[in-house]
């Protein structure tokens, strides 16, 4: 069997999008499962759209997700260069070959002429396509156009009345008639090859065996097959993955703000990369059985391209929250604290520079809420009660504090806290037990008034640990304030 070699080929035009991350991840899993090579190639020929740092950002967040690669701009390899703008001499040699064989030709049409042609075709009810008006120019005609100062693009001569078919790894058999396409441009007037030309040369010369990409590329495939055929090369096996859609089942648009769509944003919100890897792997692929939580190694071992979905992949935000929460719950508290504490600092809940005592307190605070967090940024809202200077009670909480036994319970607990020589979670449990014995109140009649008076909430995390983390001074202030207001 030919060595499996797959590639992810981003353009450095922006940050790593969830859809592109999925393409990379499926290629990565496919290669690793079959013992093949995963290559990253930078498609940077659309120079006007490239952004500074775009390439570095793509690579950084692929690494953050947990992928590594065998060949690329940063690790080298035997089939470089791995940046398209560094391969122009290679492309030139091949487009010249097509010109020499008459399989491509120079077209001197101006953009205005092409636009007029499209408008006339549309007016006649035809699908706009290049008419082939410069298909058979004589040498004299070419020279005349050049004398006018016109620069030529190079167009591929599309064969007439031919069917191009391939067996898609996801979609099954697909075929196209050549007549749907006019002669298409393979080299622009500035000497830069177009995507459909460069990608074929790169894939062939880099010995790519399988091309896994989004289904929006299906329409590119016949043109690419024509170029493979023109050179007499065997094409790779193609697999076109279904689109990712939102929960409204509409294609995920980068303008849709109901879904966070860039990997960088997930890092900033304190998502775990292992959880994101797991979640993205389930966007359009399903394992056997009902299990959804898998390590990277498990996903590599069970990945099978035959289980890629034929239906659109729904971006389920609840599933992402569940998966990330599962990973957070099972993570080392130190790791979660390292993600969550910066979130509290960013929200001005904690100072930028923490003393040892403050750091220890912050770690305990994060540990208190670790089981509840769906991302590290949740800590800001979850722990808000520790940072309030004034408590607003809702009607239900206020009704708890209006019960007849409350003044006696709070007074007794206040006295115990004031007299306590030790202030810890375990000592709080002892004090509350003493209040129970002294007042005769227990259960909700005892615990609920203390919780509401100190936190403003009827439900929450472990009460003893919460009281300890509030600190003695704040506990005394809140108890006194509540007793005064009662």
ChimeraX attribute file (.defattr): number of C-alpha atoms within 10 A of each C-alpha:
attribute: neighborCount
match mode: 1-to-1
recipient: residues
	/A:1	3
	/A:2	8
	/A:3	13
	/A:4	18
	/A:5	24
	/A:6	26
	/A:7	26
	/A:8	24
	/A:9	21
	/A:10	21
	/A:11	23
	/A:12	24
	/A:13	19
	/A:14	17
	/A:15	22
	/A:16	25
	/A:17	18
	/A:18	21
	/A:19	20
	/A:20	20
	/A:21	22
	/A:22	23
	/A:23	22
	/A:24	24
	/A:25	21
	/A:26	28
	/A:27	24
	/A:28	23
	/A:29	24
	/A:30	26
	/A:31	23
	/A:32	19
	/A:33	18
	/A:34	15
	/A:35	13
	/A:36	18
	/A:37	20
	/A:38	24
	/A:39	27
	/A:40	22
	/A:41	21
	/A:42	19
	/A:43	23
	/A:44	21
	/A:45	21
	/A:46	16
	/A:47	13
	/A:48	8
	/A:49	12
	/A:50	16
	/A:51	14
	/A:52	11
	/A:53	12
	/A:54	18
	/A:55	22
	/A:56	12
	/A:57	17
	/A:58	24
	/A:59	21
	/A:60	14
	/A:61	20
	/A:62	20
	/A:63	13
	/A:64	18
	/A:65	21
	/A:66	13
	/A:67	17
	/A:68	14
	/A:69	19
	/A:70	14
	/A:71	20
	/A:72	23
	/A:73	16
	/A:74	12
	/A:75	11
	/A:76	13
	/A:77	14
	/A:78	9
	/A:79	13
	/A:80	17
	/A:81	19
	/A:82	24
	/A:83	20
	/A:84	23
	/A:85	16
	/A:86	12
	/A:87	16
	/A:88	15
	/A:89	9
	/A:90	15
	/A:91	19
	/A:92	14
	/A:93	10
	/A:94	15
	/A:95	23
	/A:96	15
	/A:97	14
	/A:98	19
	/A:99	16
	/A:100	11
	/A:101	11
	/A:102	13
	/A:103	18
	/A:104	23
	/A:105	25
	/A:106	20
	/A:107	24
	/A:108	21
	/A:109	16
	/A:110	12
	/A:111	9
	/A:112	9
	/A:113	11
	/A:114	15
	/A:115	14
	/A:116	11
	/A:117	16
	/A:118	18
	/A:119	14
	/A:120	13
	/A:121	16
	/A:122	13
	/A:123	11
	/A:124	10
	/A:125	9
	/A:126	11
	/A:127	12
	/A:128	18
	/A:129	16
	/A:130	18
	/A:131	13
	/A:132	14
	/A:133	10
	/A:134	16
	/A:135	16
	/A:136	13
	/A:137	14
	/A:138	10
	/A:139	8
	/A:140	9
	/A:141	13
	/A:142	17
	/A:143	13
	/A:144	12
	/A:145	15
	/A:146	13
	/A:147	10
	/A:148	8
	/A:149	10
	/A:150	16
	/A:151	17
	/A:152	20
	/A:153	21
	/A:154	24
	/A:155	25
	/A:156	26
	/A:157	21
	/A:158	21
	/A:159	16
	/A:160	12
	/A:161	10
	/A:162	12
	/A:163	12
	/A:164	16
	/A:165	14
	/A:166	17
	/A:167	13
	/A:168	18
	/A:169	19
	/A:170	20
	/A:171	17
	/A:172	12
	/A:173	10
	/A:174	13
	/A:175	13
	/A:176	16
	/A:177	14
	/A:178	18
	/A:179	13
	/A:180	11
	/A:181	17
	/A:182	18
	/A:183	21
	/A:184	20
	/A:185	22
	/A:186	22
	/A:187	23
	/A:188	15
	/A:189	16
	/A:190	9
	/A:191	15
	/A:192	19
	/A:193	24
	/A:194	16
	/A:195	16
	/A:196	19
	/A:197	22
	/A:198	24
	/A:199	16
	/A:200	22
	/A:201	20
	/A:202	22
	/A:203	19
	/A:204	16
	/A:205	12
	/A:206	20
	/A:207	17
	/A:208	22
	/A:209	20
	/A:210	20
	/A:211	20
	/A:212	24
	/A:213	23
	/A:214	17
	/A:215	15
	/A:216	11
	/A:217	12
	/A:218	16
	/A:219	10
	/A:220	12
	/A:221	20
	/A:222	21
	/A:223	22
	/A:224	19
	/A:225	19
	/A:226	21
	/A:227	23
	/A:228	18
	/A:229	13
	/A:230	17
	/A:231	13
	/A:232	9
	/A:233	12
	/A:234	11
	/A:235	21
	/A:236	19
	/A:237	14
	/A:238	20
	/A:239	23
	/A:240	22
	/A:241	30
	/A:242	21
	/A:243	20
	/A:244	22
	/A:245	18
	/A:246	19
	/A:247	15
	/A:248	9
	/A:249	12
	/A:250	12
	/A:251	15
	/A:252	21
	/A:253	13
	/A:254	12
	/A:255	8
	/A:256	11
	/A:257	9
	/A:258	11
	/A:259	15
	/A:260	14
	/A:261	20
	/A:262	18
	/A:263	24
	/A:264	18
	/A:265	14
	/A:266	17
	/A:267	18
	/A:268	14
	/A:269	15
	/A:270	21
	/A:271	26
	/A:272	24
	/A:273	20
	/A:274	17
	/A:275	24
	/A:276	21
	/A:277	22
	/A:278	23
	/A:279	23
	/A:280	20
	/A:281	23
	/A:282	21
	/A:283	24
	/A:284	21
	/A:285	20
	/A:286	19
	/A:287	16
	/A:288	9
	/A:289	6
	/A:290	7
	/A:291	8
	/A:292	15
	/A:293	17
	/A:294	18
	/A:295	12
	/A:296	17
	/A:297	11
	/A:298	12
	/A:299	20
	/A:300	19
	/A:301	14
	/A:302	15
	/A:303	22
	/A:304	17
	/A:305	18
	/A:306	10
	/A:307	14
	/A:308	23
	/A:309	17
	/A:310	15
	/A:311	14
	/A:312	17
	/A:313	21
	/A:314	19
	/A:315	23
	/A:316	14
	/A:317	15
	/A:318	10
	/A:319	13
	/A:320	19
	/A:321	17
	/A:322	17
	/A:323	21
	/A:324	26
	/A:325	22
	/A:326	17
	/A:327	23
	/A:328	23
	/A:329	17
	/A:330	12
	/A:331	14
	/A:332	12
	/A:333	17
	/A:334	13
	/A:335	11
	/A:336	23
	/A:337	21
	/A:338	14
	/A:339	22
	/A:340	28
	/A:341	23
	/A:342	19
	/A:343	21
	/A:344	23
	/A:345	15
	/A:346	14
	/A:347	13
	/A:348	11
	/A:349	17
	/A:350	17
	/A:351	13
	/A:352	12
	/A:353	9
	/A:354	12
	/A:355	10
	/A:356	9
	/A:357	8
	/A:358	13
	/A:359	15
	/A:360	11
	/A:361	16
	/A:362	19
	/A:363	17
	/A:364	18
	/A:365	21
	/A:366	25
	/A:367	18
	/A:368	20
	/A:369	18
	/A:370	24
	/A:371	16
	/A:372	16
	/A:373	23
	/A:374	23
	/A:375	24
	/A:376	29
	/A:377	22
	/A:378	18
	/A:379	24
	/A:380	20
	/A:381	10
	/A:382	16
	/A:383	17
	/A:384	12
	/A:385	17
	/A:386	17
	/A:387	11
	/A:388	12
	/A:389	8
	/A:390	10
	/A:391	14
	/A:392	11
	/A:393	16
	/A:394	11
	/A:395	8
	/A:396	10
	/A:397	19
	/A:398	17
	/A:399	11
	/A:400	19
	/A:401	21
	/A:402	12
	/A:403	11
	/A:404	10
	/A:405	15
	/A:406	22
	/A:407	17
	/A:408	16
	/A:409	23
	/A:410	21
	/A:411	15
	/A:412	18
	/A:413	24
	/A:414	22
	/A:415	13
	/A:416	17
	/A:417	20
	/A:418	13
	/A:419	9
	/A:420	14
	/A:421	9
	/A:422	11
	/A:423	16
	/A:424	17
	/A:425	16
	/A:426	12
	/A:427	16
	/A:428	22
	/A:429	14
	/A:430	14
	/A:431	20
	/A:432	21
	/A:433	15
	/A:434	15
	/A:435	22
	/A:436	19
	/A:437	11
	/A:438	13
	/A:439	13
	/A:440	11
	/A:441	17
	/A:442	15
	/A:443	8
	/A:444	11
	/A:445	17
	/A:446	22
	/A:447	16
	/A:448	20
	/A:449	26
	/A:450	25
	/A:451	20
	/A:452	20
	/A:453	25
	/A:454	24
	/A:455	24
	/A:456	20
	/A:457	19
	/A:458	18
	/A:459	12
	/A:460	13
	/A:461	12
	/A:462	11
	/A:463	19
	/A:464	18
	/A:465	17
	/A:466	22
	/A:467	22
	/A:468	18
	/A:469	20
	/A:470	19
	/A:471	14
	/A:472	16
	/A:473	10
	/A:474	16
	/A:475	21
	/A:476	18
	/A:477	13
	/A:478	20
	/A:479	19
	/A:480	16
	/A:481	14
	/A:482	18
	/A:483	17
	/A:484	9
	/A:485	7
	/A:486	10
